[in-house]
């Protein structure tokens, strides 16, 4: 079905499927909302361009691939209900009947958010891999994993309100490959997500899908494809000759473990990748557990801009081969060297390949009708997308900050307005996010996290010691705030100062002199100090075991928590009163108190008694002191 062919809305296909309204249209197919009149259920109907149905070999392949896809039963796979060819009317129409998905695509989610946080990116990837695992176990390779083929429907039941990921278009790429050409020089698939072996030979295995999923994860983590270029050939060349960069190079918040996961999945050496989706899924779950990332729900998406329709097609419409097919003359996709070639040699090879392309008269695209990119600067997103669609171009929306262009307004297109491009080609539509705003950094975050968040917002972080403060509940060195405040619009690259905690404020050592040891320890602990025994001293004014002083002294201001404070207690001995005691009894009582008795007078008689002592009873003396006794007779 061409872009200009009349809609089939109102038609009844195969005397069963009522076509109600157009959902999406591409150069090679259109997707309609429909009703299965036999089962009275809503469905999505993909109708292929009429010229395909006229090719018997293609129709046979289409039926075979549809049957294979229909055998896949999984919550993350778009269900295929039926296929057929309708011969009513002037043209035969091959069609595929599928589940009608309520929601949007991963492309829509990426356009909304730019990039996804690691936990959400892994949740989406996990469901994609779950779908591919079922397919790989059934010996079915997808061949065209891309954001447009990853649908996000609305979950039902207990999970209502969240999204569910569904993979679409199983087997259609291989069916299309059988139409019009059997040449090995024709590669079908979306160039941005092709594996190196698909570029070189056109062959695809389970590891080819693994490579594409790795690129999908890279784009979710960074907000941009791993490879880009002015032509499809330049992108394909990078797949073959360039390693996929680490996501953290574009997004410093990506953990190293996710860099490694993407690196393994996108290795240019086929055997170095996980064997299939099941193997990569196991690795993903191990990495998520090791990082301690939660298994977050995928957000449900609002309806796309398709009039009053609240669904997206279960499978994306297929555009003309100019968008999805890279025609490579033999020799362009050079064999990967077993050892690293000098850069000059690679550069020379690329120039020779391009020269051969021109000299041989090969074309990169089929039916490449040229159209000028329209001027959309200053338009809203919907108006700009409509203008590009009317020019038969496919908008790919990216969002960037801008100091002067308001939020939600088109900044430019890439290629620029007026540039001649192929009809049906992709044009990057750059929409403004307005001026960047200072990120909201929760107090207590680490300095490194604050710096990364500020840089992520396109701003310049700077520590201002003059803003640092003592904070009771925030550890020393952690962030307490930013200036300007969170949410403040600033120019791109503007400096954002951050302040750090000095830890808890300094605390004076409390006065515990005259307290018992146990009471003093309790008071010091309550003040945040760690008390310890610092010895004993004599103080006639303080009873034994009671505090004489602290080290440092009471009132000294100490910063931080867990500071040790010594407690010095009195060892004074209270002299017992031995009046009227016999000499022997008096000596025993004083000895028990650690004192020494000294007779000054008397004590010779059997009935001698103490009538005077010095020091007197109740006085405090140092341990081992002498107590003088006077006895009579």
Residue pairs with C-beta under 8 A, 6 or more apart in sequence:
1 25
1 28
1 29
1 30
1 47
1 48
1 49
1 50
1 93
2 27
2 49
3 25
3 26
3 27
3 392
3 424
5 50
7 22
7 30
7 32
8 19
8 30
8 32
8 47
8 93
9 19
9 20
9 21
9 22
9 32
10 19
10 20
11 18
11 19
11 86
11 88
11 89
12 18
12 19
12 37
12 88
13 19
13 34
13 45
13 47
13 84
13 86
13 88
13 93
13 95
14 84
14 85
14 86
14 95
16 36
16 37
16 38
17 34
17 35
17 36
17 37
17 43
17 45
17 82
17 95
17 97
18 34
18 35
18 37
19 32
19 33
19 34
19 45
19 47
20 32
20 33
20 34
20 35
21 32
21 33
21 309
22 30
22 31
22 32
22 33
23 31
23 32
23 33
23 44
23 306
23 309
23 311
23 312
23 313
24 30
24 31
24 306
24 312
24 313
24 316
24 317
25 31
25 317
26 316
26 317
26 318
26 319
26 320
26 323
26 424
27 49
27 318
27 319
27 320
27 321
27 322
27 323
27 424
28 48
28 49
28 52
28 176
28 317
28 318
28 319
28 320
28 321
29 46
29 47
29 48
29 49
29 317
29 318
30 46
30 47
30 317
31 44
31 45
31 46
31 47
31 313
31 314
31 315
31 316
31 317
32 44
32 45
32 47
33 42
33 44
33 45
33 100
33 309
33 311
34 42
34 43
34 44
34 45
34 97
35 41
35 42
35 43
36 42
36 43
36 81
36 97
42 100
43 81
43 97
43 98
43 99
43 100
44 97
44 98
44 99
44 100
44 101
44 311
44 313
44 314
44 315
45 95
45 96
45 97
45 98
46 95
46 96
46 98
46 313
46 314
46 315
46 317
46 318
47 93
47 94
47 95
48 62
48 93
48 94
48 95
48 96
48 318
50 91
50 92
50 93
52 58
52 59
52 62
52 94
52 179
53 59
53 85
53 91
53 92
53 93
53 94
54 92
55 179
55 180
57 178
58 175
58 178
58 179
59 85
59 94
61 174
61 175
61 178
62 83
62 94
62 175
63 83
64 175
65 170
65 171
65 172
65 174
65 175
66 80
66 83
66 96
66 171
66 175
67 83
68 138
68 140
68 170
68 171
69 80
69 140
69 170
69 171
70 79
70 80
70 81
70 82
70 83
71 138
72 80
72 131
72 134
72 135
72 138
72 140
72 170
73 79
73 134
74 130
74 131
74 134
75 164
75 166
76 127
76 128
76 130
76 131
76 134
76 164
76 165
76 166
76 167
77 131
77 134
77 135
77 166
77 167
77 170
78 98
78 99
78 101
78 151
78 166
78 167
78 168
78 170
78 314
78 315
79 98
79 99
79 314
80 96
80 97
80 98
80 99
80 170
81 97
81 98
81 99
82 96
82 97
83 94
83 95
83 96
83 97
84 94
84 95
84 97
85 92
85 93
85 94
85 95
86 92
86 93
86 95
96 172
96 315
98 168
98 314
98 315
99 166
99 314
100 311
100 314
101 151
101 153
101 166
101 168
101 311
101 312
101 313
101 314
102 153
102 154
102 310
102 311
102 312
103 151
103 152
103 153
103 154
103 163
103 300
103 301
103 303
103 311
103 312
104 151
104 152
104 301
104 302
104 303
104 304
104 312
105 147
105 148
105 149
105 150
105 151
105 152
105 301
105 304
105 312
105 316
106 124
106 147
106 148
106 150
106 151
106 152
106 165
106 216
106 220
107 147
107 148
107 396
108 152
108 301
108 304
109 116
109 124
109 152
109 299
109 301
110 116
110 147
110 219
110 220
110 223
111 397
111 398
111 399
112 301
113 223
114 223
114 398
114 399
115 220
115 221
115 222
115 223
115 251
116 124
116 220
116 221
117 253
118 221
118 253
118 254
118 255
118 258
118 291
118 293
119 288
119 293
119 294
119 295
119 296
120 220
120 296
120 298
120 299
121 217
121 220
121 221
122 217
122 258
122 284
122 287
122 288
122 293
123 295
123 296
123 297
123 298
124 150
124 152
124 165
124 220
124 298
125 213
125 216
125 217
125 220
125 284
126 281
126 284
126 285
126 295
127 164
127 165
127 298
128 145
128 150
128 165
128 167
128 213
128 216
129 213
129 277
129 278
129 280
129 281
129 284
130 277
130 281
131 165
131 166
131 167
132 142
132 145
132 167
132 209
132 213
132 276
132 277
133 276
133 277
133 278
133 281
135 141
135 142
135 170
135 277
136 206
136 209
136 276
136 277
136 278
137 278
140 170
140 171
141 174
141 204
141 205
141 206
141 208
141 209
142 149
142 167
142 169
142 170
142 171
142 173
142 209
142 212
143 173
143 174
143 188
143 189
143 198
143 204
143 208
143 209
144 169
144 172
144 173
144 188
144 189
144 190
144 193
144 212
144 324
145 167
145 193
145 209
145 212
145 213
145 216
146 190
146 192
146 193
146 212
146 216
147 216
147 219
148 190
148 316
149 167
149 168
149 169
149 315
149 316
150 165
150 166
150 167
150 168
150 216
151 165
151 166
151 167
151 168
151 312
151 314
152 163
152 164
152 165
152 166
152 298
152 299
152 300
152 301
153 163
153 164
153 166
154 160
154 161
154 162
154 163
154 164
154 300
155 161
155 162
155 163
155 164
155 300
159 297
161 300
162 297
162 298
162 299
162 300
163 297
163 298
163 299
163 300
163 301
164 298
165 298
166 314
168 314
168 315
168 316
169 315
169 316
169 318
172 315
172 318
173 188
173 189
176 188
176 318
177 186
177 188
177 202
184 201
184 202
185 202
185 327
185 328
185 329
185 330
186 202
186 325
186 327
186 328
187 194
187 198
187 199
187 202
187 236
187 325
187 326
187 327
187 328
188 202
188 321
188 324
188 325
189 198
189 204
189 324
189 325
190 323
190 324
191 232
191 235
191 236
191 326
192 215
192 225
192 227
192 228
192 235
193 212
193 215
193 216
193 225
194 212
194 236
194 239
194 326
195 204
195 207
195 208
195 211
195 212
195 239
195 270
196 211
196 239
196 240
196 268
196 270
196 336
197 203
197 204
197 205
197 208
197 270
198 204
198 208
199 236
199 239
199 240
199 326
199 328
199 333
200 240
200 333
200 334
200 335
200 336
201 333
205 270
206 275
206 276
206 277
207 270
207 271
207 273
207 274
207 275
207 276
209 276
209 277
210 265
210 273
210 274
210 276
210 277
210 279
210 280
211 265
211 266
211 267
211 273
213 265
213 277
213 280
214 244
214 261
214 262
214 264
214 265
214 266
214 273
214 280
215 225
215 226
215 244
215 266
217 247
217 258
217 261
217 262
217 265
218 225
218 226
218 244
218 247
218 262
218 266
219 225
219 226
221 247
221 251
221 254
221 258
221 262
222 247
222 250
222 251
222 254
223 250
223 251
223 398
224 250
224 398
226 244
226 245
226 266
227 235
227 238
227 239
227 242
227 244
228 235
229 235
229 237
229 238
231 364
232 326
232 364
232 365
233 326
233 328
233 332
233 354
233 357
233 364
236 326
236 328
236 333
237 350
239 268
240 268
240 333
240 334
240 336
241 336
241 346
243 263
243 266
243 268
244 262
244 263
244 266
246 254
246 259
246 262
246 263
247 254
247 258
247 259
247 262
248 254
248 255
248 256
248 258
248 259
251 456
252 452
252 455
252 456
253 452
253 453
253 456
255 291
257 287
257 290
257 291
258 287
258 291
260 287
261 283
261 284
261 287
264 272
264 273
264 274
264 283
265 273
265 274
265 280
266 273
267 273
268 336
273 280
274 280
274 283
288 295
303 309
303 310
303 311
303 312
304 312
305 382
305 385
306 312
318 324
319 394
319 424
320 366
320 367
320 423
320 424
321 365
321 366
321 367
322 365
322 366
322 367
322 368
322 422
322 423
322 424
322 425
323 394
323 424
323 425
323 426
325 365
325 366
326 364
327 362
327 363
327 364
327 365
327 366
329 356
329 357
329 360
329 362
331 353
331 356
332 353
332 356
332 357
334 349
334 353
341 349
357 364
365 422
367 423
368 422
368 423
369 422
369 423
370 420
370 421
370 422
370 423
371 391
371 392
371 393
371 420
371 421
371 422
371 423
372 391
372 417
372 418
372 419
372 420
372 421
373 388
373 391
373 393
373 413
373 415
373 416
373 417
373 418
373 419
373 421
373 427
374 387
374 388
374 390
374 391
374 417
375 417
375 418
376 383
376 384
376 387
376 388
376 410
376 413
376 417
376 429
377 410
377 411
377 412
377 417
378 405
378 409
378 410
379 387
379 409
379 410
380 408
380 409
380 410
381 397
381 408
381 410
381 429
381 431
384 395
384 410
384 429
384 431
385 395
385 397
385 429
388 394
388 395
388 413
388 427
388 429
389 395
392 423
392 424
393 421
393 423
393 424
393 425
393 426
393 427
394 424
394 425
394 426
394 427
395 426
395 427
395 428
395 429
396 426
396 427
396 428
396 429
397 428
397 429
397 431
398 428
398 429
398 430
398 431
399 430
399 431
399 432
399 433
400 411
400 430
400 431
400 432
400 433
401 432
401 433
401 434
401 435
401 436
401 458
401 492
402 411
402 432
402 433
402 434
402 435
402 492
403 435
403 491
403 492
405 411
405 432
405 434
406 432
406 434
407 432
407 433
407 434
408 431
408 432
409 431
409 432
410 429
410 430
410 431
410 432
411 430
411 431
411 432
412 430
413 427
413 428
413 429
413 430
414 427
414 428
414 430
415 421
415 427
421 427
434 489
435 489
435 490
435 491
435 492
436 457
436 458
436 459
436 489
436 490
436 491
436 492
436 494
437 457
437 486
437 487
437 488
437 489
437 490
438 454
438 457
438 459
438 482
438 484
438 485
438 486
438 487
438 488
438 490
438 496
439 453
439 454
439 456
439 457
439 459
439 482
439 486
440 486
440 487
441 449
441 450
441 453
441 454
441 479
441 481
441 482
441 486
441 498
443 471
443 474
443 478
443 479
443 480
443 481
443 501
444 473
444 474
444 475
444 478
444 479
445 453
445 478
445 479
446 478
446 479
447 463
447 477
447 478
447 479
447 498
447 500
449 479
450 461
450 479
450 482
450 498
451 461
451 498
454 460
454 461
454 482
454 496
454 498
455 461
457 496
458 492
458 493
459 490
459 492
459 493
459 494
459 495
459 496
460 493
460 494
460 495
460 496
461 495
461 496
461 498
462 495
462 496
462 497
462 498
463 497
463 498
463 499
463 500
464 483
464 497
464 498
464 499
467 481
467 483
467 497
467 498
467 499
468 480
468 499
468 500
468 501
468 502
469 480
469 499
469 501
469 502
470 501
470 502
470 503
470 504
470 505
470 506
470 559
471 480
471 501
471 502
471 503
471 504
471 505
472 504
472 505
474 480
474 501
474 503
475 501
475 503
476 500
476 501
476 502
476 503
476 560
477 500
477 501
477 503
478 500
478 501
479 498
479 499
479 500
479 501
480 499
480 500
480 501
481 498
481 499
482 496
482 497
482 498
482 499
483 496
483 497
483 498
483 499
484 490
484 496
490 496
502 559
503 559
503 560
503 561
504 528
504 559
504 560
504 561
505 559
506 557
506 558
506 559
507 527
507 528
507 529
507 557
507 558
507 559
508 554
508 555
508 556
508 557
508 558
509 524
509 527
509 529
509 550
509 552
509 553
509 554
509 555
509 556
509 557
509 558
509 565
510 523
510 524
510 527
510 554
511 554
511 555
512 519
512 520
512 523
512 524
512 547
512 550
512 554
512 567
513 542
513 547
513 548
513 549
513 550
513 554
514 542
514 546
514 547
515 523
515 546
515 547
516 545
516 546
516 547
517 533
517 545
517 546
517 547
517 567
517 569
520 531
520 547
520 550
520 567
521 531
521 567
524 530
524 531
524 550
524 565
524 567
525 531
528 561
528 562
528 563
529 558
529 562
529 563
529 564
529 565
530 562
530 563
530 564
530 565
531 564
531 565
531 566
531 567
532 564
532 565
532 566
532 567
533 566
533 567
533 569
534 550
534 551
534 566
534 567
534 568
535 566
535 568
536 568
536 569
536 570
536 571
537 548
537 568
537 570
537 571
538 570
538 571
538 572
538 622
538 623
539 548
539 570
539 572
540 572
540 619
540 620
540 621
541 620
542 548
542 569
542 570
542 572
543 570
543 572
543 574
543 620
544 569
544 570
544 571
544 572
544 573
544 574
545 569
545 570
546 569
546 570
547 567
547 568
547 569
547 570
548 568
548 569
548 570
549 568
550 565
550 566
550 567
550 568
551 565
551 566
551 568
552 558
552 565
558 565
571 622
571 623
572 620
572 621
572 622
573 593
573 594
573 595
573 620
573 621
573 622
573 623
573 625
574 593
574 618
574 619
574 620
575 590
575 593
575 595
575 613
575 615
575 616
575 617
575 618
575 619
575 620
575 621
575 625
575 627
576 589
576 590
576 593
576 595
576 617
577 613
577 616
577 617
577 618
578 585
578 586
578 589
578 590
578 610
578 613
578 617
578 627
578 629
579 610
579 611
579 612
579 613
579 617
580 609
580 610
580 611
581 589
581 609
581 610
582 607
582 608
582 609
582 610
583 597
583 599
583 603
583 608
583 610
583 629
583 631
586 597
586 610
586 613
586 629
587 597
590 596
590 597
590 627
591 597
594 623
594 624
595 621
595 624
595 625
595 626
595 627
596 624
596 625
596 626
596 627
597 626
597 627
597 629
598 626
598 627
598 628
598 629
599 628
599 629
599 631
600 628
600 629
600 630
601 630
601 631
602 608
602 630
602 631
602 632
602 633
603 629
603 631
604 633
605 633
607 633
608 631
608 632
608 633
609 631
609 632
610 629
610 630
610 631
611 630
611 631
611 632
612 629
612 630
613 627
613 628
613 629
613 630
614 627
614 628
615 621
615 625
615 627
621 627
